[in-house]
Amino acid sequence: MEVINMLRHIKNIFAFSILFFSTYTIAADIVVGPGKGIIWSGFPFNVTYSRKDVTDKPGTKYRKIGIDTEDWVYICMPTPQIERTVDGYLGYKIAKGLYFIPRATVSGQYPHKVGSTGNGSTTAVLETVEGTLGYPDTKLTGGKPSNPNTWCYGGGYDYSSSQYENKMAISGDWIIWADGTQAPSATIFKLPQFVVSALIKSQVVTAPLTVQVVGVQCSVNVQNNVDLGYAEYNATPNAELASAISPFFVSCKQGSVPTTANINASFRANTSIFNTDNTQLALTQGGGYITGEISNGVTGTGACSSHPSSINFSQAPIKLMTLPASAPSIDFNSTITWRLCSGGAQLPVGNISSSAELSIVFS
């Protein structure tokens, strides 16, 4: 077999940031701690819409591209609780110092009716849309800007075209951004449901939620950049190409109001999921993937050939330990084995990279 210098090294596999959130389920309470910036992330969503009609015709509904708290309103309605943070982000205010913000990307297109020809048929032009909603900004090319205190753009009245397809994709997750002034308490704060609107399709992406602020603080010692070295080219699907073991240490302590809290780890794929398998972190270049295995039985094996219980990169929490209210602190000392796996014939040659986000979450 010819040996090809496929991989010089894996660069920046994990760009870690320390976040805090609760059990990943659509109706779960969210538990956050001290800190500033993004202190929680979760509830990923993906809403798509497409339609192409045989004949041109106008519709009666107003097209909307955005996120708000209503699933029946076809225009962008401002919500009083949505306001600017001290750093300029547009967020739904939960309580003093805390804001709930979508982190979504948008891409799509829709036709406009622009007139009729002599034989009575209509003509259309195509509007393309791309950009972001919520964090770090609400900014779309295409679409019509709405009230500045919304994560929403208008798309005019619905129009189907035999020439152009209506299609839109809005995907992302949610974050809680803090300015550092949030205080631990027994108070439970409520959030409404939120709805994504992709043209004339609307979908509820979060049910009403509750949020609590606790004083538990955690620090993490983990390898930010994992170098897997050189690897021999092997286009056999699921062949293991390289591996590395890195330390994983988490230390948590109580705040002024002692609380019993489960300490969980969560991983979010920045370079997407490979082959629709949430345990496979895709390479930036495609054609292969990374798996992760936390030692001491915390997860199952991350072996390339079979990894159904290894690290899940879709933000599903992995329980590490429980901090009792009676204990001032607790530590978790383990390792993570990262494996580079072949995706088959499309395996790239040369330098590769992959990236994910680590979160420490409470429940």
Buried (B, 14 or more C-beta within 10 A) or exposed (E): EEEEEBBBBBBBBBEBBBBBBBBBEEEBBBBBBBBBBBBBBBBBBBBEBBBEBEEBEEBEEBBBBBBBBBEEBBBBBEBEBBEEBEEEBBBBBBBEBBBBBBBBEBBBBBBBBEEEEEEEEBBBEBBEBBBBBBBEEBEBEBBBEBEEBBBBBBBBBBBBBBEBBBBBBBBBBBBBBBBEEBBBEEEEBEBBBBBBBBBBBBBBBBBEBBBBBBBBBBEBEBBEBBEBEEBBBBBEBBBBBBBBEBEBEBBBBBBEBBBEBBBBBBBBBBBBBBEEBBBBBBBBBBBBBBBBBBEEEBBBBBBBEEBEEBBBBBBBBBEBBEBEEEEEEBEBEBBBBBBBBBBBEEBBEEBBBBBBBBBBBBB
